Amino acid sequence: MHSMNDYSSAIQLRSDRWSALREAASGLTRATTAKETDALRSKCAALFDSLSLIEPYWAFPGMSAFDHMRRQFAHGNFEDLAFAVNRVTRALTTGAYRRRTIPLDWTDYNGHMTESRYLHAFADATDRFMEIIGCDAAYISSGGSYFTAETHIRHLDEVHAGAVIDIRTQVIAGAGKKMHLFLSLIHI
């Protein structure tokens, strides 16, 4: 496994680690000897340790899903682990976890996505992001919450019904109860 210092891109480092974890987890389901199983377990443990340093900074798959996969590994549920890691790696590679298709009822008389639906799409993406970082129904029922204080939307192009969009969320700043997010809607 390459050192983190060998990478100039966190995205490439992360992609390589998830791909290596997919191979190792898949190998655990096919291992036939104790020596082979031990070597793959060591490799998976090292990859989980490496990913645990960078995963908190990414919205997908989220720390709860990441921790669940670690528990699957710790309990020897290698089939479930391989399945989950494969799905995450495939979604990361294709970006499918961020995409949605624009329905016809989201468009106006010109066939363009309405202004209110841009906000709707961003709100849905923000809600998903908040769930991923732990601001879910349990957090809200315990008295915690976030709310939107300000929104700015720049319409740089048109999106039509049937178009596939990708929404990317970046945390620009965060401290205490304040968070500054930047969301981009990309027409694919």
Disulfide bonds with the S-S distance in Angstrom:
none
